[in-house]
Amino acid sequence: MSKRLLIYPPHQQVGKYFRVAVLILAMVVVTFILLNPQVKPIPALIGLCLLGSLGVYIGFVIDQQRLSFSLTDMHIQHHTPKGGWSLKWRNIYQIGIPSVSQEGWHQSLPWFGVRLKDYEPFLEGISYRLAGQIIMEQRGLLLSAYRRAEEPMNSKLEDMMFDDTPYTSESGKVYKGLVAMLANRMKYTRELLGYDVFVSEDLLDRPLEDFVGLTRQYLASAGRTPAEE
């Protein structure tokens, strides 16, 4: 698979609606100009065309900023307004859908999960803003996994939620603050759910199962076969 694939969130067509609104406004202004002889049509139409072009361009820019994922032969990259992260396929051990136990059954969660081989490349490339966002947004995921854990945890939930204990990578690099808190959160979610990195299915343009299958195809094409669950 050699083509770069772009993934956009569904049902969020802000840019499209903005362009439609600009075109409707332009039609209204043109009608006003044609019906009002006091307005000089040529300068007004030139200005209107320039403003309309600018509005359409802004609409396309808005859509581009909504990009959630890009997939290539080398990596999978997640895009957010607060930064993003990039994972090379060779650093991915497993891809799948996390699940929790409920009354003897395994219930799938609406998240895409990735298990890494090494935390350090991920931690090195993430911004403080995005690290903080992940920690806050995925509190519910940790809570759900903790409450439905098949075996009791050694740590208390309140200690796991915002654990900022310095984290030491396999190479010996020490992380502190928000990045350490994120690394510790990844460690806990791996223990509970089997994965380190999570993304909500709300950011996908297709069913969660289809997206997992797609990423596994990229992973296999990169020379790495995902571990079966």
N, C-alpha and C positions, 0 to 999 in steps of 0.2 A: 504494500500500500504506500504509494509515493505522493499522493495528493494531500495538500494541506486542507484540513477540514475545519470549518468554523461552526461553532455551536452558539445559538442565541436563545435567551429565555423565551418561553412561549407566552402568548397573551399579554405582551408588553410592547405595544406598537406605538410608543410615544412619538417617535420620529415620523412615522407614517401619518399619524393624526395631525401632527404639526404641519407637514407638507400639504395635506388636504385643506387645513384651515387657511394656509397662506394662499392657495389657489382660489378658494372661495372668496376670500377677501379681495384678491386681485380682480376677480370677475365683477364684484360689487363696485369696486372703484372704477373699472373700465366703463361699466354701465353709467355711472354717475358722470364721468367725463363726457361720454357721447351725448348724454341728455342735457348737459349744461353748456351752452354756447359760450359762456363767459370764461371757461377754462381753456387754456391753450393746450390742444391735445398732444402735440408732438413732445414737448418737454415733459409733460405729465406722464405720458406713456413710457418715455425713456427712463424716468425715475422709478416708475412702477416696475418696469422690467428688471432694473437693477435690484430693487428691494425684494422682488419675487425670487430672483435667482439666489440672493443671499438667504432668504427664508428656506428655500429648498435645500441649499447646501447645509444650513444649520440642522435641518431635519435628518440628513444623511449622517452628519457628525454625531447627533444624538444616538442614532441606531448603532453606529460603530462603537460608541462608548458602552453599549449594552452587551457587547460580546462577552460570553461567559467562559467559553473554552476554545482552544485551538489545538488540533492534533496533527502531528507530523511524524515522519519516520523516526525522529530522534527523541521526541518528548511529548508529553501532555502538559498544557499550560492553562492555568485558571486565571481569569481576568476579573477584577472587581474595581470599583471606584477608589478603593483604599489600597490598591496595589494588587499583587498577584503572586502565584507561586508556579514553579516549573519543575516537573519531575521527568528525568530521563528514564526511558523504558528499562534500561539495564539496572536501575536502582529500585525497580518495583518487583516485589516478590509475589504478591497476590492482589487480585482485583475481585470485588464481589459486592454483595448486598448484605449488610449486617443484620442480625436477627437477635431477638430476645426470647426467653422461655416464658410461656404463659399457659398454665394449667397442663403442662406436659407437652405442649406443642411449641414449635419454633415460629414466632411471628416476625416476618420481615419488616424492617424499618424503611422509611422513605428516604434513604440515604445511599449514596455511592461511596464505597469504602476502598481504600488503597493501603496495603501493608508494605512498608519499605524495608529495604535491606540495611540502609544506613540513614540515620536521622540528619546527619551533618549537612549534606547538600541542600536539604529542604530548609533547615534552620538558617543557613547562611544566606539564602535568597529571599527570605520573607521580611516584610517591613514590620515595624513596631505597631503601626496602625492596624494592619491586617491580623497580626498575631493577637492583638487585643480584641478585635472583632470576632475572630474564631472562638476565643475563650468565652466571650459573652454569649454568642449565638448558639454555641453547642452545649450550654449548660443543661438544657433539657434532654439532650441525647445522653449525656453522662448520668443524669438522674434516672432516666428510664432504664438504662443498662444496669445501674447499681441496684435498683429496687427489684429487678427481675433476674439478678445473677443466680446461676444454678448453685454456686458455692459461695459461702460468706467471704467477704474481702477482709484482708488484714488491716486495711486503713478505713477510717471513718469518712463518710461522704463529705463532711465539711472540711476535712483536711485535704481531700483530693480535688475539690472544686477549684481552689486557687492556690495550689501548692507551688510556691516560688523558690523551693530549694534549688540551689545551683545544680545544673545538669552537666555531666561530663560525657562527651561523645566518645566513640570508640577510638578516635585518634588522640584523645586526651584533652581536647579543647573544652574549656569550661564556659557555660552560658549562664547568664544571670538575668534577673528581672523578668520582663514579659516573655522573652524567648525561652527562658528556663521554665516558666510557667506553662507555656505551650508544649514544650518537650515532655514535661511531666504529665500533662493532660493526655498527650499521645500515648505515653507509656501505660496510663490507666485504661484508656479506651482499648488499647491492644489486649490488655489482660481480660477485659470484660467482653469485647466484641470481636477481637481478632484483627482489627485494622487500626491504622494510625491517622490517616487523613480522610476527612469526610466532606462531601458536598451534597446539599439538599437536591432532591429530584426536581424542585421548583425551578431550578436553573437550567434544566435540560429541555431540548426541543423534541424529545421522543420519549417513549416509555423507558422506565429505569432499566428493565431487563435488556432492552435493545441497546441502550448506551453501554451497559456492562459488556455485552457481546461485541460491540464495536471496538471498545478499548482493548478487549482481549485479542481481537484480530490484529490490532496495531502491535500489541505486545508480542504476539507470536511472529509477526513479520519482522520484528526487530531482533528475533533470535532468542526470545525468552518465552517459554510457555507458562502461562499462569497456573499456579498451584490449584488443584481442584479442591473445592470445599468439602 
